[in-house]
Amino acid sequence: MTCTVIARDERSVANPRLDIDRWARLAEATADHEGGVGELTLTFLDRGEMAELNAEHMGREEATDVLSFPMDDVATPGVPTLLGDIVICPAAAADQFITHAGTFEDEVALLVVHGVLHILGHDHAEAEQTAAMRGRELALLELYHWGGLAPGGFRQAQD
């Protein structure tokens, strides 16, 4: 069994444009590669909706780029396991890609992979965890996003 990703664009204005199927495939490949079995959702939201979620769940008033909500439910035989929900704000990604991943496409790819890794239990609260998570992100992006080495301008750490 593999991971199934249900992706949707719930933004009121679809700008910047997104290939929702592309990002669903990246999330699915990442989850499958990391051993995720079940279903997860990948949702793209406007800045206002993302700010509300960030305030409600993280106590921060501004829109963030990605939030992950892992499910803690115990698997029931015969019922698909719900792995969790990933929410991405493309407007926030558009604001930061130049000083971060380098391109908008690479920024969204990084956010998708980052979100999936959080769903599957990775974290970056401690320096050792951060290094491990960034290593996984880079390896998965090289495998499923670029199909080779990361471009020269790509960075995972934000300024």
Sequence and secondary structure as in RCSB ss.txt:
>XXXX:A:sequence
MTCTVIARDERSVANPRLDIDRWARLAEATADHEGGVGELTLTFLDRGEMAELNAEHMGREEATDVLSFPMDDVA
TPGVPTLLGDIVICPAAAADQFITHAGTFEDEVALLVVHGVLHILGHDHAEAEQTAAMRGRELALLELYHWGGLA
PGGFRQAQD
>XXXX:A:secstr
  EEEEEEE  SS  S   HHHHHHHHHHHHHHTT  EEEEEEE  HHHHHHHHHHHHS  S  SEEEEE     
 TTS  EEEEEEE HHHHHHHGGGTTSSHHHHHHHHHHHHHHHHTT   SSHHHHHHHHHHHHHHHIIIIISSS 
 TT  SS  
